[in-house]
Amino acid sequence: MRSSTLIALAGPLAVRAASGNGHSTRYWDCCKPSCSWADKASVSAPALTCDKNDNPISDANAKSGCDGGSAFACTNYSPWAVNDNLAYGFAATKLSGGSEATWCCACYSLTFTTGPVKGKTMVVQSTNTGGDLGENHFDLQMPGGGVGIFDGCSSQFGGSGLGGAQYGGISARSDCDSFPELLKDGCYWRFDWFENADNPDFTFEQVQCPKALTDISGCTRDDDSSFPAFSGDTSSSGSSSGSSSKASTSKAAVQTQKTQAPATEQKSTQVQQQPSNVQTQVQSSASQPQQTQAPVQEPATSKTTKATAKASATKSAAASAQSAVAAWYQCGGSKSAYPDGNLPCASGSTCVQHNEYYSQCVPN
């Protein structure tokens, strides 16, 4: 179960830093991350996305490549080794008692307690959400980790995408040799620094995001400075991991995004039966933004500068939440599931239930 640590602030307020015991799985589905949609949380800007050629996309409302759109995960969301005992990367998360408003673009220090990586630490930024993951579950993003139910890799790279099993991905380091150049280091990382660990457990605590991670995602939480700074050894050292430094050749190193969002709800994914030796779950990579969080802020021109408060976008979204939603966005719902109630589809489309978690407006 999740526990919380109370972090004292200079003023009268305090922030609860999420901490506890967790479980990991792995994935790389190439889809647009859920936290790349606008208005998910109070952040400087949504997490960055790229087109199929790894060029940055400026529109936060661009449809996910896993839904036939143009937005995919940028290749530099791959993990990398800082030194022999520390790695950085990204993950999809589901934390007990939390929501995207609390975990989108938040960072967590994971200290592994099982498997060959026992004692090693990985600091991850949450850029995605698993609507059907277990509690305190981190799905670590690594190329070749398996696409799950949402296979955007075939659309992005053609053919069979990155290959490997749907859940769990490839099985040998040599399989990485045929990957796109910008994904090779992250693929090798799994077999080198991560020692091909199979879903290890860990203890975790929320920490301030390292600049190395926010420089990639372009997303910093407004409350990030309220959490303790990571205290581990971040010095770079010669590592035998084969990927001891982060490749900086991705075209997505710098990107800005628009923050206007439709008044739609988060998309969740259905639970899939998976092989017993691979417990990889599925992310809501094609998620639409939900309108239940506090007002979000516009991004400033610098990723490290806090944005100015948004004046009216959230009010407008809330006011229109009961109105018909456009084709391809989430519909249906109930008062208990969605605070904005049952969402109807606009004329010319019909609300189609895909599974017990998600319904979508499909053109007639």
C-alpha positions as CSV (number, residue, x, y, z in Angstrom):
1,M,0.0,0.0,0.0
2,R,1.0,3.6,-0.6
3,S,2.4,5.6,2.3
4,S,3.1,9.3,2.4
5,T,5.9,11.4,3.7
6,L,5.1,15.0,4.8
7,I,7.6,17.5,3.4
8,A,7.9,20.7,5.4
9,L,7.9,24.0,3.5
10,A,9.0,27.4,4.5
11,G,5.4,28.7,4.7
12,P,2.3,27.2,6.5
13,L,1.6,24.7,3.7
14,A,3.0,21.2,3.3
15,V,3.1,18.8,0.4
16,R,2.7,15.0,0.6
17,A,5.4,13.2,-1.4
18,A,4.2,9.9,-2.6
19,S,6.3,7.0,-1.4
20,G,6.0,3.3,-0.7
21,N,6.5,-0.1,-2.3
22,G,5.9,-0.6,-6.0
23,H,6.0,-3.1,-8.9
24,S,7.4,-2.6,-12.4
25,T,6.7,-3.8,-15.9
26,R,8.0,-2.6,-19.2
27,Y,6.7,-1.3,-22.5
28,W,7.4,0.8,-25.6
29,D,4.2,1.3,-27.7
30,C,5.4,4.4,-29.6
31,C,2.1,6.1,-28.8
32,K,1.5,9.7,-27.7
33,P,1.9,9.7,-23.9
34,S,-1.2,10.5,-21.9
35,C,0.5,13.5,-20.1
36,S,1.2,15.0,-23.6
37,W,-2.5,16.2,-23.7
38,A,-3.2,19.7,-22.4
39,D,-4.8,20.4,-19.0
40,K,-3.8,17.1,-17.3
41,A,-2.0,18.8,-14.4
42,S,-0.5,22.1,-13.3
43,V,2.6,22.0,-15.4
44,S,4.8,24.3,-17.5
45,A,3.7,22.5,-20.7
46,P,2.4,19.1,-21.7
47,A,5.0,16.4,-22.2
48,L,6.6,16.6,-25.7
49,T,5.5,14.5,-28.7
50,C,7.0,13.9,-32.1
51,D,5.8,12.9,-35.6
52,K,6.7,9.6,-37.1
53,N,10.1,11.0,-38.3
54,D,10.9,12.2,-34.7
55,N,10.2,15.9,-35.5
56,P,8.7,17.8,-32.6
57,I,4.9,18.5,-32.8
58,S,3.8,21.8,-31.5
59,D,0.1,21.0,-31.2
60,A,-0.8,19.4,-27.8
61,N,-4.1,18.3,-29.3
62,A,-2.6,16.3,-32.1
63,K,-4.2,12.9,-32.4
64,S,-2.1,9.9,-31.2
65,G,-0.4,7.8,-33.8
66,C,-2.1,4.8,-32.1
67,D,-5.5,6.2,-33.1
68,G,-4.5,7.0,-36.7
69,G,-3.0,10.4,-35.9
70,S,0.4,12.0,-36.2
71,A,1.7,12.2,-32.6
72,F,4.1,9.5,-31.3
73,A,6.5,9.2,-28.4
74,C,9.8,10.9,-29.1
75,T,12.7,8.5,-29.3
76,N,14.6,10.3,-26.5
77,Y,12.1,9.0,-24.0
78,S,14.5,6.0,-23.9
79,P,16.2,5.2,-20.6
80,W,20.0,5.7,-20.0
81,A,22.6,4.9,-17.4
82,V,24.1,7.8,-15.5
83,N,26.6,5.5,-13.8
84,D,26.7,1.9,-12.7
85,N,24.2,2.4,-10.0
86,L,21.9,5.1,-11.3
87,A,19.7,5.4,-14.4
88,Y,17.2,8.0,-15.7
89,G,14.1,7.3,-17.7
90,F,10.3,7.7,-18.1
91,A,7.3,5.6,-17.1
92,A,3.6,5.2,-17.1
93,T,2.2,5.2,-13.6
94,K,-0.7,4.5,-11.4
95,L,-0.4,5.4,-7.7
96,S,-2.8,4.6,-5.0
97,G,-4.9,7.6,-4.1
98,G,-3.5,9.7,-6.9
99,S,-4.6,10.8,-10.4
100,E,-3.0,12.3,-13.5
101,A,-3.3,15.7,-11.7
102,T,-0.8,14.5,-9.1
103,W,1.5,12.2,-11.1
104,C,1.7,13.7,-14.6
105,C,5.3,15.0,-15.1
106,A,6.2,14.1,-11.4
107,C,9.5,12.3,-10.8
108,Y,10.1,9.3,-8.6
109,S,13.3,7.7,-7.3
110,L,12.9,3.9,-7.5
111,T,15.3,1.7,-5.6
112,F,15.0,-1.9,-6.8
113,T,14.6,-4.6,-4.2
114,T,14.4,-7.8,-6.3
115,G,16.1,-9.3,-9.3
116,P,19.6,-8.6,-10.7
117,V,19.2,-4.8,-10.3
118,K,18.6,-5.1,-6.5
119,G,20.2,-2.1,-4.9
120,K,20.3,0.0,-8.1
121,T,18.3,3.2,-8.4
122,M,16.3,4.6,-11.3
123,V,14.8,8.1,-11.4
124,V,11.8,8.3,-13.7
125,Q,9.4,11.0,-14.8
126,S,5.8,10.0,-15.2
127,T,4.7,11.0,-18.7
128,N,2.0,8.4,-19.2
129,T,-0.9,6.7,-17.4
130,G,-2.1,3.1,-17.1
131,G,-5.8,3.2,-16.4
132,D,-5.8,-0.5,-15.7
133,L,-2.4,-0.9,-13.9
134,G,-2.2,-2.2,-10.3
135,E,-1.7,0.2,-7.4
136,N,1.8,1.8,-7.1
137,H,2.6,0.3,-10.5
138,F,5.3,1.8,-12.8
139,D,5.5,0.6,-16.4
140,L,9.0,1.5,-17.4
141,Q,9.4,2.9,-20.9
142,M,12.2,1.0,-22.8
143,P,12.5,0.4,-26.6
144,G,11.7,-3.3,-27.3
145,G,9.7,-3.7,-24.0
146,G,6.5,-4.7,-25.8
147,V,3.7,-2.7,-27.3
148,G,0.8,-4.0,-25.4
149,I,-2.7,-3.4,-26.8
150,F,-1.7,-0.1,-28.4
151,D,0.8,-0.8,-31.2
152,G,1.9,2.6,-32.6
153,C,5.3,1.2,-33.6
154,S,4.0,-0.4,-36.8
155,S,2.5,2.9,-37.9
156,Q,5.7,4.8,-37.0
157,F,8.3,2.5,-38.4
158,G,6.3,0.3,-40.8
159,G,6.2,-3.5,-41.1
160,S,6.0,-5.3,-37.8
161,G,7.3,-2.3,-35.9
162,L,10.0,-3.2,-33.3
163,G,9.1,-6.9,-33.3
164,G,9.2,-9.2,-30.2
165,A,6.3,-10.4,-28.1
166,Q,3.3,-8.1,-27.7
167,Y,3.8,-8.2,-23.9
168,G,7.4,-8.2,-22.8
169,G,8.9,-7.4,-26.2
170,I,12.2,-8.8,-27.5
171,S,14.2,-11.5,-25.7
172,A,17.8,-10.9,-26.8
173,R,20.3,-8.0,-26.9
174,S,21.1,-8.8,-30.5
175,D,17.5,-8.0,-31.4
176,C,18.3,-4.4,-30.7
177,D,20.7,-4.3,-33.6
178,S,17.9,-4.0,-36.1
179,F,16.2,-1.1,-34.3
180,P,16.1,2.5,-35.6
181,E,19.4,4.1,-34.7
182,L,17.9,6.5,-32.1
183,L,16.3,3.6,-30.2
184,K,19.3,1.3,-30.1
185,D,20.9,2.7,-27.0
186,G,17.7,2.5,-25.0
187,C,17.2,-1.1,-26.2
188,Y,20.7,-2.1,-25.2
189,W,20.2,-0.4,-21.8
190,R,17.7,-3.1,-20.9
191,F,20.2,-5.9,-21.3
192,D,23.2,-3.9,-19.9
193,W,22.5,-1.6,-17.0
194,F,19.0,-3.1,-16.3
195,E,20.5,-6.7,-16.7
196,N,17.4,-7.8,-18.4
197,A,15.5,-7.7,-15.1
198,D,12.0,-9.1,-15.4
199,N,9.5,-6.8,-13.7
200,P,11.5,-6.1,-10.5
201,D,9.9,-4.6,-7.3
202,F,11.2,-1.5,-5.6
203,T,10.6,1.2,-3.0
204,F,9.9,4.6,-4.3
205,E,9.7,8.2,-3.2
206,Q,8.7,11.4,-5.1
207,V,11.6,13.8,-5.7
208,Q,12.3,16.9,-7.6
209,C,12.8,16.2,-11.3
210,P,16.4,16.2,-12.6
211,K,16.9,18.8,-15.3
212,A,18.2,16.0,-17.5
213,L,14.6,14.6,-17.6
214,T,12.6,17.8,-17.9
215,D,14.9,19.0,-20.7
216,I,13.7,16.0,-22.7
217,S,10.0,16.0,-21.7
218,G,9.6,19.8,-21.7
219,C,7.3,19.4,-18.7
220,T,7.9,20.6,-15.2
221,R,5.2,20.5,-12.5
222,D,4.4,23.8,-10.8
223,D,4.9,22.1,-7.4
224,D,8.1,20.3,-8.3
225,S,10.3,22.4,-6.0
226,S,8.1,21.4,-3.0
227,F,9.6,17.9,-3.1
228,P,13.0,16.8,-1.9
229,A,15.9,16.8,-4.3
230,F,17.3,13.5,-5.3
231,S,20.2,12.7,-3.0
232,G,21.8,9.8,-4.8
233,D,25.2,9.9,-6.6
234,T,24.5,11.5,-10.0
235,S,28.2,11.7,-11.1
236,S,28.8,10.1,-14.5
237,S,31.3,7.3,-14.6
238,G,32.7,4.9,-17.1
239,S,30.0,2.2,-17.2
240,S,30.0,-1.2,-18.8
241,S,26.4,-0.8,-19.5
242,G,27.0,0.2,-23.1
243,S,24.7,3.2,-22.7
244,S,26.2,5.3,-19.9
245,S,25.3,8.6,-21.4
246,K,22.1,9.9,-22.9
247,A,22.1,10.2,-26.7
248,S,21.3,13.8,-27.6
249,T,20.6,13.4,-31.3
250,S,16.8,13.2,-31.0
251,K,15.1,16.0,-32.9
252,A,12.8,16.4,-30.0
253,A,15.3,18.0,-27.6
254,V,13.4,21.3,-27.8
255,Q,9.7,21.7,-28.3
256,T,6.8,23.9,-27.3
257,Q,3.2,22.9,-27.3
258,K,-0.2,24.7,-27.4
259,T,-2.3,24.2,-24.3
260,Q,-5.8,24.6,-25.6
261,A,-7.7,21.3,-25.0
262,P,-11.2,20.0,-25.9
263,A,-13.6,19.4,-23.0
264,T,-13.2,15.6,-23.0
265,E,-12.4,12.9,-20.5
266,Q,-9.3,10.7,-20.0
267,K,-9.2,7.6,-22.1
268,S,-8.6,4.4,-20.3
269,T,-7.7,1.0,-21.7
270,Q,-9.1,-2.5,-21.2
271,V,-7.4,-5.1,-19.1
272,Q,-5.6,-7.7,-21.3
273,Q,-4.7,-11.3,-20.3
274,Q,-1.0,-11.6,-20.4
275,P,1.6,-14.4,-20.1
276,S,2.4,-15.2,-16.4
277,N,6.1,-14.5,-16.9
278,V,5.4,-11.0,-18.3
279,Q,3.1,-8.7,-16.4
280,T,3.4,-5.7,-18.7
281,Q,0.2,-3.7,-18.6
282,V,-1.2,-1.2,-21.1
283,Q,-1.0,2.6,-20.9
284,S,-3.7,5.0,-21.9
285,S,-1.3,6.4,-24.4
286,A,-4.0,7.8,-26.6
287,S,-5.7,9.4,-23.6
288,Q,-7.7,12.5,-24.1
289,P,-7.5,15.3,-21.5
290,Q,-9.7,15.2,-18.4
291,Q,-11.2,18.4,-17.0
292,T,-11.2,17.6,-13.3
293,Q,-7.9,19.2,-12.3
294,A,-7.1,22.7,-11.0
295,P,-6.5,25.4,-13.6
296,V,-3.4,24.7,-15.6
297,Q,-0.8,27.3,-16.5
298,E,0.5,28.4,-19.9
299,P,4.1,27.5,-20.7
300,A,6.7,30.2,-20.6
301,T,9.4,30.6,-23.3
302,S,11.8,28.7,-21.0
303,K,11.1,25.2,-19.8
304,T,12.5,26.1,-16.4
305,T,10.4,29.2,-15.9
306,K,7.1,29.0,-14.2
307,A,4.2,29.9,-16.4
308,T,1.7,32.7,-15.8
309,A,-1.7,31.7,-14.5
310,K,-4.4,30.8,-17.1
311,A,-7.3,33.2,-16.9
312,S,-10.2,31.4,-18.4
313,A,-9.4,28.2,-20.4
314,T,-10.4,25.8,-17.6
315,K,-13.6,27.7,-16.9
316,S,-14.5,27.5,-20.5
317,A,-13.7,23.8,-20.7
318,A,-15.8,23.1,-17.6
319,A,-18.7,25.2,-19.0
320,S,-18.7,23.2,-22.2
321,A,-18.2,19.8,-20.6
322,Q,-21.9,19.0,-20.9
323,S,-22.1,20.0,-24.5
324,A,-21.6,17.5,-27.4
325,V,-18.0,16.4,-28.0
326,A,-16.3,16.0,-31.3
327,A,-15.7,12.8,-33.3
328,W,-12.9,10.5,-31.9
329,Y,-13.1,12.0,-28.4
330,Q,-14.4,10.2,-25.3
331,C,-18.1,10.1,-24.7
332,G,-20.6,8.5,-22.3
333,G,-19.5,8.1,-18.7
334,S,-21.5,8.6,-15.6
335,K,-21.6,11.0,-12.6
336,S,-19.7,8.4,-10.5
337,A,-17.0,7.9,-13.2
338,Y,-16.7,11.4,-14.6
339,P,-17.5,14.6,-12.6
340,D,-18.8,16.2,-15.8
341,G,-21.4,13.5,-16.2
342,N,-22.6,11.7,-19.4
343,L,-21.0,13.2,-22.5
344,P,-23.0,13.1,-25.7
345,C,-21.5,13.0,-29.2
346,A,-21.8,15.8,-31.7
347,S,-24.2,15.4,-34.7
348,G,-22.8,13.0,-37.3
349,S,-21.1,10.7,-34.8
350,T,-22.2,7.9,-32.4
351,C,-20.9,7.0,-28.9
352,V,-19.4,3.5,-29.3
353,Q,-18.3,1.5,-26.2
354,H,-14.9,-0.1,-26.9
355,N,-14.7,-1.7,-23.4
356,E,-15.9,-1.1,-19.9
357,Y,-13.5,1.8,-19.4
358,Y,-13.8,3.7,-22.6
359,S,-16.3,4.9,-25.2
360,Q,-15.5,7.0,-28.2
361,C,-17.5,9.2,-30.6
362,V,-17.2,7.4,-34.0
363,P,-18.4,9.1,-37.2
364,N,-21.6,7.6,-38.7
